[in-house]
Every structure is written in C-alpha cells, then in structure tokens.
Amino acid sequence: MSDLERFLAQPIGQLRERFLTRGRPVPDGLLEALEQDERRAARELARAIRARREKNRSEGQRLRNLLRFEVELWEAGHLHVAGVDEAGMAPLAGPVVAAAVILPRSYRLRGIDDSKVLDAETRERMAAELKRDAVGWAVGVAEVEEIDRLNIYHAGLLALRRALLGLCPSPSFVLVDARRIPECPVPQRGIVHGDALSLTIAAASIIAKTTRDAHMADLDTRYPGYGFAAHKGYPTPQHETALRTLGACPIHRRSFAPVRQALGLDPIQELLFEAPPVPPEPSGP
C-alpha cells in the first residue's frame, strides 16, 4: 500500500486533526484524492485545506506589504530600523505612553496590525512575542503634569522622543506614525496612518497600548470609582458620569475641557499652543 493509500484509509477526523489542527504538510496528491473521494467529509476537508492555503497566501502578501518601508531602508543599508508610536492622546486621564521597537530583518508576525483594530487578548499575546523577538524595544512616558504644561500634542512628541532615546541598540533610521520627532538624532520619516501601513510602527503601537492599559489598570486601584481599568481614561459615558459625580482626581488632565468643567474652572482649549490637531483615537479600550 502506498503512502497516499494509507492516508486515505484513515478516518477523516484523524486527517483533519493532522492537516488542519496541527498544520502538517499535505502529501502530494492527497488533496486531489480527497476532492474526488465519495465521502462528503473528505471533500469538505479538501475545501478547508484549500481555504487555509489561500488565507495563508493572503496573509503572507499582507505582511510583505506591511514591510515595504522597512525593506527599502534595509536594502539601503539601515540595519536597525525603528518604529515609534504612542497611545493615550485622547483620554481625559493618565499619561501618554510611547514605544519604540527595532525588529529583526524581514520579521513577520501573523495577524499583526494597528493596535486599535486588535482585541485586548490578541494585543497582549502579540506584545509578549514582540518583546521576546525584538532586537530592542523601549517605552517613554509623558506624565499628566507635562500634558497640562506643554499641551497634549507636544507631550505626545516628548513621549515619542523619550522612547526613541531609550532604545538599545540605537537605530539608524526611524519610522513614525504621522509626525516628526523634534531633535531626532537619526533620519526619520513620518507615515500617515503608519500604524496600519508599517509592520514596525504597528509593533510599537501594540507595545505602547498594552503598556498604557496595564498602567491604567494599576491606577484604577489607587483611584477607585472612575473605572480606569475598563475605559483606560477615555471619555466614555461611564467615565464622564464618574467625573461629574466624584470630581477630578490627581491623574485627570486639567487642560482638557470636560475635566475643567468638573472642577468648575473656566473652559479653555488645549490647542491654544499653535499645535496641529490631534488625530482621533478610539473612545474605549
């Protein structure tokens, strides 16, 4: 009996476990044989294997597209290309957290994307993998006092610069989501929607988001009642209700209008500092 015949003699459930669940290579000729099999379950297994192959091809193409900026820089001789992004520009409370990451050349992580489109469990898993696999990574923080003193736009730039300067090894080129870092020690390129277009920036967005989320969960234990662990400081209805009921706590941003209103202060606009508009962020975790 040939190897192909031995496989076809096995129960379909066993073949499904081997080739779909465990992802073992499909022997030559088996897929075609399954498609011609009289058993309906065999034909369904063949369709599932082909669908998985197509999905893998599509994901491979997507990841290649996400690396197009990095590949151009690698081929130009930049061994250490860093991606930088921040999280926490829109919340009413808590710091801005930025991350910088250098990934190995041609690194691919299946499913990676802008942190805002991933669920919390996937972000946590990917953040752990990225930190494990990265050539180097670092975070930078701008605290609430700095946000109120500088304004949110410039505080975000400060966090980005701190993350970049914390990297070891130092990068030779930096990709930034939509902005340019002041006094950047190496060449940089701002990419609009970079967290959705560059794999390295997407990696930084995931590390920044998960780092800030964990910090806000810690702050929830220090300032109970506001729901920081749930909404991470964003202006959700739950947060705004708590703000009106409890008033502002030390980690609320006094330069933001809803917080000033809760304190009974005169309204001000955060962009009186001639800063460009802040891109919108999601209203929840």
C-alpha positions in Angstrom: 0.0 0.0 0.0 1.4 3.4 -0.9 1.6 6.3 1.5 -1.3 8.1 -0.3 -3.5 5.0 0.1 -2.6 4.7 3.8 -3.7 8.3 4.4 -7.0 7.7 2.5 -7.6 4.6 4.6 -7.5 6.7 7.8 -10.7 8.2 9.4 -11.4 11.8 8.1 -11.3 13.1 11.7 -7.8 11.9 12.0 -6.8 13.5 8.8 -8.5 16.8 9.9 -6.5 16.7 13.1 -3.2 16.1 11.3 -3.5 18.5 8.4 -5.8 21.3 9.7 -5.5 21.4 13.5 -1.8 20.5 13.6 -0.9 22.1 10.3 1.3 19.2 9.0 2.3 19.4 5.3 -0.2 17.8 2.9 1.5 15.0 0.8 1.5 15.4 -3.0 -1.7 14.1 -4.5 -3.7 13.8 -1.2 -5.7 17.0 -1.7 -6.8 16.0 -5.2 -7.6 12.5 -4.0 -9.8 13.9 -1.2 -11.6 16.1 -3.7 -12.5 13.0 -5.7 -13.4 10.9 -2.7 -17.0 9.7 -2.4 -17.2 10.7 1.2 -18.7 14.1 1.8 -16.5 14.7 4.9 -13.4 14.0 2.7 -14.5 16.6 0.2 -15.2 19.1 2.9 -11.7 18.6 4.4 -10.2 19.2 0.9 -12.1 22.5 0.7 -11.0 23.5 4.2 -7.3 22.8 3.3 -7.6 24.9 0.2 -9.2 27.7 2.1 -6.4 27.6 4.7 -3.8 27.8 1.9 -5.5 30.8 0.3 -5.7 32.5 3.7 -2.0 31.9 4.3 -1.1 33.3 0.9 -3.2 36.4 1.6 -1.7 36.9 5.0 1.8 36.5 3.5 1.1 39.1 0.9 -0.3 41.5 3.6 2.8 41.1 5.7 5.0 41.7 2.7 3.1 44.9 2.0 3.5 46.0 5.7 7.3 45.7 5.3 7.6 47.8 2.2 9.0 50.8 4.0 11.4 48.7 6.1 12.6 46.7 3.1 13.5 49.9 1.3 15.6 51.0 4.3 17.2 47.6 4.9 18.3 47.5 1.3 19.7 51.0 1.6 21.9 49.7 4.4 19.9 50.6 7.6 20.3 47.5 9.7 18.4 48.9 12.7 15.1 50.4 11.6 12.9 51.6 14.5 9.2 52.1 14.6 7.7 54.6 17.0 4.1 55.2 18.1 2.2 56.5 21.1 -1.1 55.6 22.9 -3.3 57.8 25.1 -3.6 61.1 23.3 -7.4 61.4 23.6 -8.1 60.2 27.2 -9.1 62.7 30.0 -6.8 61.0 32.5 -3.5 59.3 32.7 -0.2 59.7 30.8 0.7 59.4 27.2 2.9 56.3 26.6 5.1 55.8 23.6 7.0 52.8 22.4 9.9 52.3 20.1 10.9 49.0 18.7 13.5 47.5 16.3 12.6 44.2 14.8 14.8 41.6 13.1 15.2 42.0 9.3 12.2 40.5 7.4 10.4 39.8 10.7 6.8 38.6 10.3 4.2 38.1 13.0 0.9 36.7 11.7 -2.1 38.8 12.3 -0.1 41.9 13.4 -2.0 45.2 12.8 -2.7 48.6 14.2 -3.3 48.0 17.9 -6.7 49.7 17.7 -8.2 47.0 15.5 -7.0 44.1 17.7 -8.8 42.8 20.7 -7.2 43.0 24.1 -6.2 39.3 24.3 -4.5 39.4 20.9 -2.7 42.6 21.8 -1.3 41.1 25.0 -0.2 38.0 23.2 1.5 39.9 20.4 3.2 42.4 22.8 4.8 39.4 24.6 6.0 37.9 21.3 7.3 41.3 20.0 9.2 42.0 23.2 10.7 38.5 23.1 11.7 38.7 19.4 12.7 42.3 19.1 16.3 43.5 18.6 15.4 46.2 21.1 12.4 48.0 22.5 11.7 50.8 24.9 8.9 52.9 26.2 8.7 56.6 27.0 6.1 58.4 29.1 4.8 62.0 29.4 3.0 62.5 32.7 -0.2 64.3 33.3 1.6 67.4 34.7 3.6 67.6 31.4 0.5 67.2 29.3 -1.1 70.2 31.1 2.0 72.3 30.9 3.1 71.6 27.3 -0.3 70.6 25.8 -1.2 67.2 24.6 0.4 67.4 21.2 3.8 68.4 22.4 3.6 66.0 25.4 3.0 63.2 22.8 6.1 64.2 21.0 8.0 64.2 24.3 7.0 60.7 25.0 8.0 59.6 21.5 11.4 61.1 21.9 11.9 59.5 25.3 11.0 56.1 23.8 13.4 56.6 20.9 16.3 57.7 23.1 15.7 54.6 25.4 16.4 52.2 22.5 19.4 49.9 22.7 20.9 49.4 20.2 20.4 52.9 18.7 18.5 52.9 15.4 19.9 54.3 12.2 16.5 55.3 10.8 13.1 55.9 12.5 9.6 55.4 11.1 7.0 57.5 13.0 3.2 57.4 12.8 2.2 60.6 11.1 4.6 63.0 12.9 8.2 64.1 13.2 10.1 63.8 16.5 11.9 67.1 17.5 15.6 66.9 17.8 15.7 63.4 16.5 19.3 62.1 16.5 18.8 60.0 13.3 16.9 60.4 10.0 13.2 59.8 10.3 10.1 59.5 8.1 6.5 60.3 9.2 3.9 58.0 7.6 0.3 59.0 7.8 -1.7 56.0 9.2 1.7 54.4 9.7 0.3 52.0 12.4 -1.7 50.4 9.6 0.9 50.6 6.9 4.2 49.7 8.6 4.8 46.5 10.5 7.4 48.1 12.7 5.1 51.1 13.6 2.3 48.6 14.3 4.6 46.7 16.6 5.3 49.9 18.5 1.6 50.8 18.7 0.9 47.4 20.3 3.6 47.7 22.9 2.6 51.3 23.7 -1.1 50.4 24.0 -0.6 47.3 26.2 1.9 49.2 28.4 -0.5 52.1 29.0 -3.5 49.8 29.5 -1.7 47.9 32.3 -0.7 51.2 33.9 -4.3 52.5 33.9 -5.4 49.2 35.5 -2.9 49.9 38.3 -4.1 53.4 38.7 -7.7 52.1 39.0 -6.7 50.5 42.3 -5.3 53.8 43.5 -8.3 55.9 42.3 -11.3 53.6 42.6 -14.7 54.5 41.3 -13.7 56.1 38.0 -13.5 52.8 36.0 -10.0 53.4 34.7 -9.4 49.6 34.3 -12.3 49.4 32.0 -12.1 52.6 29.8 -8.4 53.5 30.4 -9.2 57.1 30.9 -11.1 57.7 27.6 -14.2 59.9 27.6 -16.8 57.2 27.8 -20.2 57.8 29.3 -19.2 55.8 32.3 -16.1 58.0 32.8 -17.9 61.3 32.3 -20.6 60.2 34.8 -18.0 59.3 37.4 -16.2 62.6 36.7 -19.3 64.6 37.4 -20.1 62.6 40.5 -16.7 62.3 42.1 -14.9 65.3 40.6 -11.4 65.1 39.2 -8.6 63.1 40.8 -4.9 63.8 40.5 -4.4 61.9 37.2 -7.1 63.8 35.4 -5.8 66.3 32.7 -6.7 69.8 33.9 -6.1 71.2 30.4 -9.0 69.1 28.9 -12.4 70.9 28.9 -14.5 68.1 30.5 -12.1 68.0 33.4 -12.1 71.7 33.8 -15.9 71.7 33.8 -16.0 69.1 36.5 -13.7 71.3 38.6 -15.8 74.4 37.9 -13.0 76.1 36.1 -13.3 78.4 33.0 -13.2 76.4 29.8 -10.0 76.6 27.7 -8.9 75.0 24.5 -5.9 72.8 24.6 -4.8 73.9 21.1 -4.0 77.5 22.1 -0.4 76.5 21.8 -0.5 76.5 18.0 -0.2 72.7 17.8 -1.7 70.7 14.9 -4.9 68.9 15.6 -4.7 65.6 17.4 -5.8 62.6 15.3 -8.9 61.0 16.8 -8.5 57.9 18.9 -11.0 55.2 19.8 -13.3 56.1 22.7 -12.6 52.9 24.7 -10.1 50.2 25.4 
